Amino acid sequence: MSQPVVVDSVAALRAQIRDWRRDGLRVAMVPTMGALHDGHISLVRIALQKAERCVVSIFVNPTQFAPSEDLDKYPRQLARDLEQLGAAKADLAFTPTVGEMYPAGFATK
């Protein structure tokens, strides 16, 4: 069973999606924080019914945790997640770092 292509930069993600769209392919995205389960996998399957390519993001977003919640204890199991995505036939896993998603000087408007 093959695993999806893994990219960790927004630039690489955009380039791949641009190539697929140039080829006339529809692209679906399933955003996750990893620790995948059957619900996530069912979303991948539905995405592939709607589009020819499926991107799954795996990003544990620190902004989604309150100060009293323990970000460090959130399960991270990338190898297992990639195996599951391969079995579900996801095409690409986007696995950015916090620095990639929130670069220095980042601010919301």
WOVEN-V988686 format. One record per backbone hydrogen bond with DSSP energy under -1.0 kcal/mol. NH is the residue of the N-H (numbers start at 0). CO is the residue of the C=O. E is the energy in kcal/mol with one decimal. If there is no record, write none. Layout:
NH;CO;E
NH;CO;E
This chain:
4;90;-2.2
6;92;-2.4
12;8;-2.1
13;9;-2.9
14;10;-2.3
15;11;-2.2
16;12;-2.5
17;13;-2.7
18;14;-2.2
19;15;-2.4
20;16;-2.8
21;17;-2.4
22;18;-1.5
23;20;-1.9
24;19;-2.4
27;52;-2.6
29;54;-2.7
31;56;-1.4
40;36;-2.1
41;37;-2.3
42;38;-1.5
43;39;-1.9
44;40;-2.2
45;41;-2.2
46;42;-2.6
47;43;-2.2
49;45;-1.2
50;46;-1.8
52;25;-1.9
54;27;-2.9
55;91;-2.6
56;29;-1.7
57;93;-2.9
58;31;-1.9
60;58;-1.2
63;60;-1.8
64;61;-1.4
68;65;-1.9
70;68;-1.0
72;69;-1.2
73;70;-1.4
80;76;-2.6
81;77;-2.9
82;78;-1.9
83;79;-2.3
84;80;-2.5
85;81;-2.3
86;82;-2.3
87;83;-1.8
88;85;-1.1
89;84;-2.5
90;53;-1.7
91;53;-1.8
92;4;-3.3
93;55;-2.5
94;6;-2.8
100;96;-1.8
101;97;-2.9
105;102;-2.3
